[in-house]
Amino acid sequence: MNDSDQHTPVLSVNDLTVSFGSGPGAIRAVEDVSLQVRSGDIYAIVGESGCGKSTLAYSMLGVIPPPGRITAGRVDVRGRDLASMSRSQLNHLRAAEVSIVFQAAMNSFNPVTTVGRQVEDLLEAHEGVFESVAAGRAHFEELLGMVRLPTQRIWRAYEHQLSGGMKQRVAIAIALLLHPSLLVLDEPTTALDVLNQRLVLDVLRNLHAELDLSIVFVTHDLAVVAELADRVAVMYAGRLVETGTVDEIFTDARRHPYVRALISAIPSVLARGLDVRPIAGQVPNLAELPRGCRFAPRCPLAMPICREAEPPLVADRSGHAVACHVVNENLLEGTTR
Ligand SMILES: Nc1ncnc2c1ncn2[C@@H]1O[C@H](COP(=O)(O)OP(=O)(O)OP(=O)(O)O)[C@@H](O)[C@H]1O
């Protein structure tokens, strides 16, 4: 890796808008989103259900489900625009540079094939990454050890012989098979019991350290954000409302009222298994968005301008960015609430 590579973000999402449908019924599941994942980051995308988290995650690999499509902006992986890549370049990228564990990882195994056979198929499809299928298998067994699973038993296992927690860790090991530098996970702990959630978080922390891996994960669980992430993007109705470090999001006095409401709705962000609880009012329907700030109808601090103009994301000197007229007016005055 040369010097300029080291400074190029692993992933750069630039002014990205992803739409479903066309004409008057079209919705923008992701709107005007920009974020950068640097080498070594553990980046959380958090928000309530339907706010566009999964769509944003899928766009990072160019796997947005149809009829979704990028209608503005771009996604670059190590400085290369995904939209400019050929199908074979994209296939290579998805396996060997950025890999995803889907939310439905639990159900994504072929029920009539062993885990080992599925791994061999993957190795054969990506011939050349390893010297031989045996070398690829040896690497997979090493990964199984890292996700704390018994090698022989898993290699021969069918899906129905694995528990939910095991399937999630097998899916992580498979996603890492071809040495990606970025792992994207959609709700990695959601369907698991508390013990398995903890195990998956431990495993991800270790993989991050041992494999020099960058991680992006989507969650609605603030406790998981507090435990695992070092950077956070909070989404509301398709847009980013706040981005920053975990410390900034949880403790900075300058915070988006939505983020503040989310955090104050839980007794302790370090307590396990606490979801983003509903706060007064509802997330707007993306097909009928209010004028101005999307959060204004639920916001205790809303001013007249909030019902008129969409607030831009404004970053302070450290890069902590908030999209709120009230908060940013105070920043300009040099005070915070
Ligand atoms: N295949 C699709 N066709 C039409 N609309 C879709 C499709 N997938 C997602 N959407 C719309 O995009 C919006 C964002 O969905 P997305 O799944 O990205 O949100 P999310 O925050 O990940 O929610 P959840 O946590 O419930 O998965 C939703 O309003 C949804 O209706």
The ligand as a Gaussian input file, in Angstrom:
#p B3LYP/6-31G(d) Opt

LIG

0 1
 N      -37.410000      -3.335000      -2.090000
 C      -38.030000      -2.199000      -1.722000
 N      -39.059000      -1.697000      -2.440000
 C      -39.668000      -0.550000      -2.083000
 N      -39.330000       0.193000      -1.019000
 C      -38.335000      -0.263000      -0.256000
 C      -37.620000      -1.479000      -0.563000
 N      -36.661000      -1.658000       0.386000
 C      -36.770000      -0.615000       1.241000
 N      -37.758000       0.223000       0.861000
 C      -38.173000       1.443000       1.543000
 O      -37.018000       2.160000       1.903000
 C      -37.173000       2.700000       3.222000
 C      -35.947000       2.367000       4.030000
 O      -35.869000       0.953000       4.226000
 P      -34.604000       0.278000       4.922000
 O      -34.870000      -1.192000       4.971000
 O      -33.383000       0.760000       4.270000
 O      -34.706000       0.893000       6.378000
 P      -34.059000       0.372000       7.737000
 O      -33.748000       1.576000       8.524000
 O      -32.958000      -0.571000       7.450000
 O      -35.264000      -0.387000       8.413000
 P      -35.297000      -1.814000       9.147000
 O      -34.512000      -1.664000      10.383000
 O      -36.767000      -2.006000       9.407000
 O      -34.735000      -2.792000       8.148000
 C      -38.441000       2.125000       3.810000
 O      -39.396000       3.159000       3.883000
 C      -38.886000       1.085000       2.833000
 O      -40.269000       1.183000       2.639000

